[in-house]
């Protein structure tokens, strides 16, 4: 009797061990065969596991800033539970929706190879989970380790529905930096006293931006500078001399944030679950959707220190500019504790110089074990302009509605999920004629343009050939105003090969690209009045959302998607959809 094993079922590290053991067992055919089976079972159990979670989406009353209100939570927690997995694990998360809203959850930064059905953005890769129904998100964690996060991906529900994903390296693989004594997840978020969906609906009705948040939060708590918040302050306890790994996530809906710890340096070692060349800083800049891991040494006089976060915004538009705080508390007994802990010296809210300098320091590790496989040749060049606009709206307060667009196209959400329409060849849901560049070139970052601000509307996306290399230049414009924009690409990491202020010059700026060790990430900021160039290889077939991670702009249409075609091999095609895929 013969047995055949599919190598794709086992990690590469497992196969190498099996091949070495097989050589020593060949002289004992029967005994060797039996032990071969035993080793397969035992090693596969040790090297990879199935991690299961139950997410119950439900409404719970929560109080902050002297206001109690019902919010949508997962398992009654705000923020939601942290998912702990190891590289190579299979993850199964059953989401049951008990809330009044339709729900979908995105596992932000996980590549979901061939498996867009588990990606989560509503009406892009799935229809939302309706009240009383469940959906099993079933995916593998392959070739990734570090800090990512999950969040609701429908309406503005990620205001309260979010949590961390911690991916540990494979057994026996240490971090490529000094091993920390302990670690902590730090989730930066926002809080509104009123119902968030009601606020958004009112803004849409008026055609204006909704009210900004009432506070930022650190692990769901605003800190003692806000009313009724003494007990709503997060405290991290540390011991002198020990090193801590902070897994910092910006889960805010609409704000880029600075973060720091009073009198303590931070060493950046990872961004968006990719190891980086370490560098030390007193403050971080982290955009919505981004993650940053830092090492912090508890090397100061034992006492109480503030961690804090506040908005970075370098244009005069309304934002929540209040500072949230948390406590970095030494365990050791302290004499003469000051009445109020010291605040970190964060950059000024409009410190563009710091922002540009900080981002220039980010570099991929680029070692033999963790290479930076930057595409050196480009098959497809894309140039997308980012703009605000105003479309006619007779019922709105000014007769117009604020919109946002890429290449002057405001994306219209479909009523059938794009991935489903693509897989089953359903016609009339989307068009694949999104332009590779704007129809009209102009001085993108010159004087503010306030005329002819109407945008086209449509469900238009780009088709990309499998395994082609893509360069995408994102160009901010001064349509109404320039502004920084964090863009997230689902299903992929990409390399940030260049960035600058002003209009992108394809001759001059490409000569200065970093093609050796550029930062690799899944969410990148486009600087105010500037441009950013990214590269990626389109080796993951499916339909993948691409959008600004400012929820305000996403709702206004600042989004599109890529249809990456199937490859020739059987392992280069989209997997079949699961039987419990939600229906629209």
C-alpha positions as CSV (number, residue, x, y, z in Angstrom):
1,X,0.0,0.0,0.0
2,X,1.4,3.4,-1.0
3,X,0.8,6.8,0.7
4,X,1.4,10.1,-0.9
5,X,1.8,13.4,0.9
6,X,1.2,16.8,-0.5
7,X,4.2,19.1,0.3
8,X,2.0,22.2,0.3
9,X,0.4,21.0,3.5
10,X,3.6,21.3,5.4
11,X,5.9,24.3,6.2
12,X,9.3,24.3,4.4
13,X,11.1,24.0,7.7
14,X,9.1,20.8,8.4
15,X,10.0,19.3,5.0
16,X,13.7,19.9,5.5
17,X,13.6,18.0,8.8
18,X,11.6,15.1,7.2
19,X,14.1,14.8,4.3
20,X,17.1,14.6,6.7
21,X,15.3,12.0,8.9
22,X,14.3,10.0,5.9
23,X,17.9,9.4,4.9
24,X,18.6,7.7,8.3
25,X,15.5,5.5,8.0
26,X,15.9,4.1,4.5
27,X,17.8,1.0,5.7
28,X,14.8,-0.1,7.8
29,X,11.9,0.1,5.3
30,X,9.0,-1.0,7.5
31,X,10.2,0.6,10.7
32,X,11.3,3.6,8.8
33,X,7.9,4.0,7.2
34,X,6.1,3.8,10.6
35,X,8.3,6.3,12.2
36,X,8.0,8.6,9.1
37,X,4.2,8.7,9.7
38,X,4.7,9.3,13.4
39,X,7.2,12.1,12.8
40,X,4.9,13.8,10.2
41,X,2.0,13.8,12.7
42,X,4.1,15.0,15.7
43,X,6.2,17.6,13.8
44,X,3.2,19.1,12.0
45,X,1.4,19.4,15.4
46,X,4.4,21.1,16.9
47,X,5.2,23.4,14.0
48,X,1.7,24.6,13.1
49,X,-1.6,24.7,14.9
50,X,-5.2,25.6,14.3
51,X,-6.1,28.6,16.5
52,X,-9.9,29.1,16.9
53,X,-11.7,32.2,18.2
54,X,-15.4,33.1,18.7
55,X,-16.3,36.7,18.1
56,X,-19.7,37.7,19.3
57,X,-20.6,41.2,17.9
58,X,-22.9,42.7,20.4
59,X,-24.1,46.0,21.9
60,X,-22.9,47.0,25.3
61,X,-23.2,50.1,27.4
62,X,-19.8,51.8,27.9
63,X,-19.0,55.1,29.8
64,X,-16.3,57.6,28.9
65,X,-16.0,61.3,29.6
66,X,-19.1,61.3,31.8
67,X,-21.1,59.9,29.0
68,X,-22.7,56.4,28.9
69,X,-23.8,55.1,25.6
70,X,-24.4,51.7,23.8
71,X,-21.5,50.8,21.5
72,X,-20.9,47.8,19.2
73,X,-18.3,45.5,20.8
74,X,-16.7,42.1,20.2
75,X,-17.3,39.8,23.2
76,X,-18.4,42.8,25.2
77,X,-14.9,44.3,25.2
78,X,-13.6,47.7,24.1
79,X,-11.1,47.5,22.5
80,X,-11.8,43.9,21.4
81,X,-9.7,40.8,22.2
82,X,-6.2,40.3,21.0
83,X,-5.6,37.4,18.6
84,X,-2.4,35.5,19.4
85,X,-1.0,33.2,16.7
86,X,2.3,31.9,15.4
87,X,3.7,32.2,11.9
88,X,2.5,29.1,10.0
89,X,-0.7,28.7,12.0
90,X,-4.2,28.3,10.5
91,X,-6.7,30.7,12.1
92,X,-10.5,30.2,12.3
93,X,-12.5,33.0,13.7
94,X,-16.3,32.5,13.8
95,X,-18.0,35.9,13.9
96,X,-21.6,35.9,15.0
97,X,-23.5,39.2,14.6
98,X,-26.0,40.1,17.4
99,X,-26.0,43.8,16.7
100,X,-28.5,45.8,14.7
101,X,-25.9,46.7,12.1
102,X,-24.6,44.5,9.3
103,X,-21.0,43.6,10.1
104,X,-17.8,42.5,8.4
105,X,-14.3,42.3,9.9
106,X,-11.0,42.9,8.1
107,X,-7.7,41.3,9.3
108,X,-5.6,44.3,8.5
109,X,-2.2,43.4,6.9
110,X,-2.8,39.7,6.5
111,X,-2.1,38.8,2.9
112,X,-4.8,36.1,2.5
113,X,-3.0,34.4,-0.4
114,X,-5.7,33.3,-3.0
115,X,-8.2,33.7,-0.2
116,X,-9.9,37.0,-0.5
117,X,-13.0,35.4,1.0
118,X,-11.4,35.9,4.4
119,X,-10.2,39.5,3.8
120,X,-13.4,41.2,5.1
121,X,-14.2,44.5,3.5
122,X,-17.9,44.7,3.0
123,X,-19.1,44.7,-0.6
124,X,-15.5,44.2,-1.8
125,X,-14.7,40.6,-0.9
126,X,-17.9,39.6,0.9
127,X,-21.4,40.7,1.6
128,X,-21.8,41.7,5.3
129,X,-22.9,39.4,8.0
130,X,-26.5,40.2,8.8
131,X,-28.0,40.2,12.3
132,X,-28.4,36.7,13.7
133,X,-26.0,35.2,11.2
134,X,-22.4,33.9,11.5
135,X,-19.4,33.6,9.2
136,X,-16.2,31.7,9.7
137,X,-13.0,33.6,8.7
138,X,-10.6,30.7,7.8
139,X,-7.1,31.6,6.8
140,X,-3.4,30.7,7.1
141,X,-0.7,33.0,8.5
142,X,2.1,32.4,6.0
143,X,5.5,34.2,5.9
144,X,4.4,36.9,8.3
145,X,5.3,37.7,11.9
146,X,4.8,40.8,14.1
147,X,2.0,43.1,14.9
148,X,-1.1,43.6,12.8
149,X,-4.7,44.3,13.8
150,X,-8.4,43.7,13.0
151,X,-11.3,46.0,12.7
152,X,-14.8,46.4,11.4
153,X,-14.9,47.2,7.7
154,X,-18.3,48.6,7.2
155,X,-19.8,52.1,7.9
156,X,-17.8,53.8,10.8
157,X,-18.1,50.8,13.1
158,X,-14.4,50.4,13.5
159,X,-14.7,53.3,16.0
160,X,-15.3,50.7,18.6
161,X,-14.9,47.3,16.8
162,X,-11.1,46.7,16.7
163,X,-8.3,44.8,18.3
164,X,-4.7,43.6,17.9
165,X,-3.2,40.6,16.1
166,X,0.1,39.3,17.6
167,X,2.0,36.9,15.3
168,X,4.9,35.2,17.0
169,X,7.8,33.8,14.9
170,X,8.0,30.1,14.3
171,X,9.4,28.0,17.1
172,X,13.1,28.4,17.5
173,X,13.3,31.7,15.5
174,X,14.2,34.6,17.8
175,X,13.5,38.2,17.1
176,X,16.3,39.9,15.1
177,X,16.8,42.4,17.9
178,X,17.5,42.1,21.6
179,X,14.9,39.9,23.3
180,X,12.5,41.9,25.5
181,X,11.7,40.9,29.0
182,X,8.0,41.6,28.5
183,X,5.7,43.1,25.9
184,X,2.5,45.2,25.8
185,X,-0.1,46.0,23.2
186,X,-0.8,49.8,22.8
187,X,-4.0,50.6,20.8
188,X,-4.5,54.2,19.9
189,X,-8.1,55.1,19.1
190,X,-10.9,57.7,19.2
191,X,-14.0,58.3,21.3
192,X,-17.2,60.2,20.4
193,X,-19.7,61.0,23.2
194,X,-22.6,60.7,20.8
195,X,-23.6,57.8,18.6
196,X,-20.9,57.6,15.8
197,X,-23.3,56.4,13.1
198,X,-25.8,59.2,13.9
199,X,-23.0,61.7,13.6
200,X,-21.9,60.4,10.3
201,X,-25.5,60.2,8.9
202,X,-26.0,63.9,9.9
203,X,-22.8,64.9,8.2
204,X,-23.8,63.0,5.0
205,X,-27.3,64.6,5.1
206,X,-25.7,68.1,5.2
207,X,-23.0,67.3,2.7
208,X,-20.3,68.3,5.3
209,X,-17.7,66.6,7.5
210,X,-19.2,65.1,10.6
211,X,-18.1,66.3,14.1
212,X,-14.6,65.3,15.1
213,X,-14.0,62.9,18.0
214,X,-14.3,64.1,21.6
215,X,-11.1,62.4,22.7
216,X,-8.3,60.1,21.7
217,X,-7.7,57.0,23.7
218,X,-4.9,54.6,24.7
219,X,-6.3,51.1,25.0
220,X,-9.8,52.5,25.1
221,X,-9.1,55.1,27.8
222,X,-8.5,58.8,27.4
223,X,-6.5,59.4,30.5
224,X,-6.8,61.7,33.6
225,X,-6.9,65.1,31.7
226,X,-10.5,64.4,30.7
227,X,-13.6,64.6,32.9
228,X,-14.7,61.5,34.8
229,X,-11.5,59.7,33.6
230,X,-9.4,59.0,36.6
231,X,-10.5,55.3,36.4
232,X,-10.3,55.4,32.6
233,X,-6.5,55.6,32.5
234,X,-4.4,52.8,31.2
235,X,-1.4,51.9,33.3
236,X,1.6,49.8,32.2
237,X,3.7,48.6,35.1
238,X,7.5,48.2,34.5
239,X,10.6,47.1,36.4
240,X,13.8,49.1,36.4
241,X,16.4,47.6,34.1
242,X,14.1,45.6,32.0
243,X,13.3,46.0,28.3
244,X,9.8,46.1,27.0
245,X,8.4,45.5,23.5
246,X,5.5,47.9,22.8
247,X,3.2,46.8,19.9
248,X,1.7,50.1,18.9
249,X,-1.4,50.3,16.6
250,X,-3.1,53.4,15.3
251,X,-6.8,52.4,15.3
252,X,-8.0,56.0,15.1
253,X,-10.5,56.6,12.3
254,X,-9.2,60.0,11.0
255,X,-6.0,61.1,12.6
256,X,-2.3,60.6,12.2
257,X,-0.8,60.5,15.6
258,X,2.4,61.2,17.5
259,X,3.3,59.0,20.4
260,X,6.0,59.2,23.1
261,X,6.9,58.3,26.7
262,X,8.3,61.0,29.0
263,X,12.1,60.7,29.5
264,X,12.3,57.4,27.6
265,X,13.8,56.7,24.2
266,X,12.1,54.2,21.9
267,X,14.0,52.0,19.4
268,X,11.9,51.2,16.3
269,X,12.3,47.5,15.2
270,X,9.2,46.8,13.1
271,X,6.5,48.5,11.1
272,X,3.4,46.8,9.7
273,X,4.7,43.4,10.8
274,X,8.0,43.8,8.9
275,X,11.4,44.0,10.7
276,X,13.3,47.3,10.2
277,X,16.8,48.5,10.7
278,X,16.6,49.7,14.3
279,X,16.8,53.4,15.1
280,X,16.2,55.4,18.3
281,X,13.7,58.2,18.6
282,X,11.9,60.2,21.3
283,X,8.6,60.2,19.4
284,X,6.8,58.2,16.8
285,X,4.5,59.2,13.9
286,X,2.0,56.5,13.1
287,X,-0.9,56.9,10.6
288,X,-4.3,55.2,10.8
289,X,-3.9,51.6,10.0
290,X,-0.2,51.4,10.7
291,X,1.6,49.5,13.4
292,X,5.0,50.1,15.0
293,X,6.9,47.9,17.4
294,X,9.5,49.6,19.6
295,X,11.9,48.5,22.4
296,X,11.8,50.6,25.6
297,X,14.3,50.3,28.4
298,X,13.0,51.1,31.9
299,X,16.2,52.9,32.7
300,X,15.0,56.1,34.4
301,X,14.6,57.0,38.1
302,X,11.7,54.9,39.4
303,X,8.5,56.9,39.3
304,X,5.5,57.6,37.3
305,X,5.7,58.8,33.7
306,X,3.1,59.7,31.1
307,X,2.7,58.0,27.7
308,X,0.8,60.3,25.4
309,X,-0.6,60.7,21.9
310,X,-1.9,63.6,19.9
311,X,-2.7,64.5,16.3
312,X,-0.3,65.4,13.6
313,X,-2.0,67.8,11.1
314,X,-0.1,70.4,9.0
315,X,-3.1,72.0,7.3
316,X,-5.8,74.2,8.9
317,X,-8.7,71.7,8.9
318,X,-10.7,70.7,12.0
319,X,-9.4,67.7,13.9
320,X,-9.5,66.3,17.4
321,X,-6.3,68.0,18.8
322,X,-6.6,66.9,22.4
323,X,-3.9,64.8,24.0
324,X,-4.6,61.4,25.4
325,X,-2.4,60.0,28.2
326,X,-1.6,56.7,29.9
327,X,0.8,55.8,32.8
328,X,4.2,54.2,32.5
329,X,4.6,53.1,36.1
330,X,7.7,51.7,37.8
331,X,7.1,48.9,40.3
332,X,9.9,50.0,42.6
333,X,9.2,51.9,45.7
334,X,9.5,55.6,45.1
335,X,10.3,58.5,47.4
336,X,9.1,62.0,46.8
337,X,6.8,61.2,43.9
338,X,5.8,64.4,42.1
339,X,2.2,65.4,42.2
340,X,1.8,65.1,38.4
341,X,3.8,62.8,36.1
342,X,5.9,64.4,33.4
343,X,4.5,64.6,29.9
344,X,6.6,63.5,26.9
345,X,8.0,66.2,24.6
346,X,6.0,65.5,21.5
347,X,6.5,67.4,18.3
348,X,4.3,70.3,17.5
349,X,1.0,69.3,16.0
350,X,2.0,70.8,12.6
351,X,5.7,69.6,12.6
352,X,6.0,68.6,9.0
353,X,9.8,68.6,9.3
354,X,9.7,65.9,12.0
355,X,7.2,63.8,10.0
356,X,9.4,63.8,6.9
357,X,12.6,63.1,8.8
358,X,11.0,60.3,10.8
359,X,9.7,58.5,7.7
360,X,13.1,58.8,6.0
361,X,14.6,56.8,8.8
362,X,12.4,53.8,8.1
363,X,14.4,51.1,6.3
364,X,13.8,47.4,5.7
365,X,16.1,45.0,7.5
366,X,17.2,43.4,4.2
367,X,19.2,40.5,5.5
368,X,19.6,36.9,4.1
369,X,16.9,35.7,6.4
370,X,14.6,38.8,5.9
371,X,15.4,40.1,2.4
372,X,13.8,43.1,0.7
373,X,12.7,41.7,-2.6
374,X,12.0,45.0,-4.3
375,X,10.8,44.7,-7.9
376,X,13.7,46.3,-10.0
377,X,11.8,46.3,-13.3
378,X,8.3,47.6,-13.7
379,X,5.7,46.1,-16.0
380,X,2.9,48.5,-15.1
381,X,3.2,52.2,-14.2
382,X,0.2,53.8,-12.4
383,X,-0.2,57.5,-11.4
384,X,-3.1,58.4,-9.2
385,X,-4.0,61.9,-8.1
386,X,-5.7,62.4,-4.7
387,X,-8.3,65.1,-4.6
388,X,-11.2,66.6,-2.8
389,X,-14.3,67.8,-4.7
390,X,-17.9,69.0,-4.5
391,X,-20.7,67.4,-6.3
392,X,-24.2,68.8,-6.7
393,X,-26.6,68.0,-3.8
394,X,-29.8,70.0,-3.8
395,X,-30.8,68.7,-0.4
396,X,-27.5,69.6,1.2
397,X,-26.9,72.7,3.2
398,X,-24.8,74.5,0.6
399,X,-26.3,72.7,-2.4
400,X,-23.2,70.6,-2.8
401,X,-21.7,67.5,-1.1
402,X,-18.0,67.1,-0.3
403,X,-16.4,64.2,-2.1
404,X,-13.0,62.7,-2.6
405,X,-11.5,60.9,-5.6
406,X,-8.6,59.2,-7.3
407,X,-7.9,60.4,-10.8
408,X,-11.2,62.4,-10.4
409,X,-13.3,59.3,-9.9
410,X,-15.3,58.9,-6.7
411,X,-15.8,55.2,-6.1
412,X,-19.4,54.0,-5.8
413,X,-19.8,51.0,-3.5
414,X,-21.6,48.1,-5.3
415,X,-24.5,46.0,-4.0
416,X,-22.8,42.7,-4.9
417,X,-19.4,41.9,-3.5
418,X,-16.7,42.6,-6.2
419,X,-14.8,39.3,-5.5
420,X,-18.0,37.3,-5.9
421,X,-18.9,39.1,-9.1
422,X,-15.4,38.5,-10.5
423,X,-15.2,34.8,-9.5
424,X,-18.7,34.0,-10.8
425,X,-18.4,36.3,-13.8
426,X,-21.5,38.4,-12.8
427,X,-21.9,41.2,-15.3
428,X,-22.8,44.8,-14.6
429,X,-21.3,45.0,-11.1
430,X,-18.0,46.8,-11.9
431,X,-15.9,48.1,-14.8
432,X,-12.2,47.4,-15.2
433,X,-11.4,50.7,-16.9
434,X,-10.0,52.7,-14.1
435,X,-7.5,55.0,-15.7
436,X,-3.8,54.5,-15.2
437,X,-3.3,58.2,-15.0
438,X,-5.5,61.3,-14.7
439,X,-7.1,62.4,-17.9
440,X,-5.7,65.9,-17.6
441,X,-2.3,66.9,-16.2
442,X,-2.1,70.2,-14.2
443,X,0.0,71.8,-11.5
444,X,-1.2,69.4,-8.8
445,X,0.3,71.2,-5.7
446,X,0.1,74.8,-6.9
447,X,-2.3,77.4,-5.8
448,X,-5.6,76.0,-4.4
449,X,-8.1,75.0,-7.1
450,X,-11.7,75.9,-6.2
451,X,-13.4,75.8,-9.6
452,X,-14.6,72.8,-11.6
453,X,-14.5,70.5,-8.5
454,X,-17.2,68.0,-9.7
455,X,-16.0,64.4,-9.8
456,X,-17.0,61.5,-11.9
457,X,-18.6,58.6,-10.1
458,X,-18.5,54.9,-10.7
459,X,-17.5,51.4,-9.6
460,X,-14.3,51.4,-11.7
461,X,-11.3,49.3,-10.8
462,X,-8.0,48.2,-12.5
463,X,-7.1,44.8,-13.9
464,X,-3.6,43.6,-13.2
465,X,-1.8,40.7,-14.8
466,X,-0.7,37.9,-12.5
467,X,2.9,38.2,-11.3
468,X,3.4,41.6,-13.0
469,X,5.4,44.2,-11.1
470,X,3.5,47.4,-10.4
471,X,4.7,50.9,-9.6
472,X,2.0,53.2,-8.2
473,X,2.7,56.9,-7.6
474,X,0.2,58.6,-5.4
475,X,0.1,62.4,-5.9
476,X,-1.6,64.8,-3.5
477,X,-3.4,67.7,-5.1
478,X,-4.5,71.2,-4.0
479,X,-8.1,70.6,-5.0
480,X,-9.7,72.6,-2.2
481,X,-6.7,71.9,0.0
482,X,-3.6,69.7,0.2
483,X,-3.6,67.1,3.0
484,X,-1.7,64.0,4.2
485,X,-3.4,60.7,3.3
486,X,-2.6,57.2,4.6
487,X,-3.3,54.6,1.9
488,X,-3.9,50.9,2.6
489,X,-3.6,48.1,0.1
490,X,-5.4,44.8,1.0
491,X,-3.8,41.5,0.1
492,X,-0.3,42.8,-0.2
493,X,2.8,44.4,1.3
494,X,4.5,47.0,-0.9
495,X,7.9,48.8,-0.9
496,X,7.9,52.6,-0.4
497,X,10.6,53.4,-2.9
498,X,10.3,57.2,-2.9
499,X,8.5,60.2,-1.5
500,X,8.8,63.9,-1.8
501,X,7.1,67.3,-1.6
502,X,5.6,69.0,-4.6
503,X,4.8,67.5,-8.0
504,X,6.3,64.1,-8.9
505,X,9.0,64.4,-11.6
506,X,9.3,61.0,-13.3
507,X,12.9,61.8,-14.5
508,X,14.4,63.5,-11.5
509,X,12.6,61.6,-8.7
510,X,13.0,58.1,-10.0
511,X,16.8,58.6,-10.0
512,X,16.6,59.0,-6.2
513,X,14.5,55.9,-5.5
514,X,15.7,53.6,-2.7
515,X,15.7,50.1,-4.4
516,X,18.0,48.5,-1.8
517,X,16.3,48.6,1.6
518,X,13.0,50.7,1.3
519,X,10.4,50.2,4.0
520,X,8.0,47.4,3.4
521,X,4.5,47.9,4.7
522,X,0.7,47.7,4.0
523,X,-0.3,51.3,4.8
524,X,1.7,54.4,3.7
525,X,1.3,58.1,4.2
526,X,1.3,60.5,1.2
527,X,2.8,63.7,2.6
528,X,0.8,67.0,2.5
529,X,1.3,68.6,-0.9
530,X,3.6,65.8,-2.0
531,X,3.8,62.3,-3.5
532,X,4.7,58.7,-2.6
533,X,5.8,55.9,-4.9
534,X,5.3,52.2,-4.0
535,X,6.1,48.9,-5.8
536,X,4.7,45.5,-5.4
537,X,4.5,42.2,-7.4
538,X,1.0,41.2,-8.2
539,X,1.3,37.5,-7.2
540,X,-1.9,37.2,-5.1
541,X,-4.9,36.6,-7.4
542,X,-8.3,38.1,-6.4
543,X,-10.0,41.5,-5.9
544,X,-8.1,43.7,-3.4
545,X,-9.3,47.0,-2.0
546,X,-7.2,50.1,-2.1
547,X,-8.3,53.1,-0.1
548,X,-7.4,56.0,2.1
549,X,-7.5,54.9,5.7
550,X,-9.1,58.2,6.9
551,X,-12.6,56.9,7.3
552,X,-14.0,60.3,6.4
553,X,-12.3,60.2,3.0
554,X,-13.1,56.6,2.3
555,X,-16.8,57.3,2.8
556,X,-16.5,60.2,0.3
557,X,-15.1,57.9,-2.4
558,X,-11.3,58.0,-2.0
559,X,-10.9,54.3,-2.9
560,X,-10.8,51.8,-5.7
561,X,-9.7,48.1,-6.1
562,X,-7.4,45.9,-8.2
563,X,-8.5,42.8,-9.9
564,X,-5.4,40.6,-10.0
565,X,-5.9,37.9,-12.6
566,X,-5.3,34.2,-12.0
567,X,-1.9,32.7,-12.9
568,X,-1.3,29.6,-15.1
569,X,-0.7,27.2,-12.2
570,X,-3.3,25.4,-10.1
571,X,-1.8,27.2,-7.0
572,X,-2.1,30.6,-8.7
573,X,-5.9,30.8,-8.8
574,X,-8.5,32.1,-6.4
575,X,-9.8,29.5,-4.0
576,X,-13.4,28.5,-4.2
577,X,-15.7,30.5,-1.8
578,X,-16.7,28.9,1.5
579,X,-20.2,27.5,1.8
580,X,-21.1,30.0,4.6
581,X,-20.2,33.1,2.6
582,X,-22.7,35.7,3.5
583,X,-25.4,36.7,1.0
584,X,-26.3,40.3,0.1
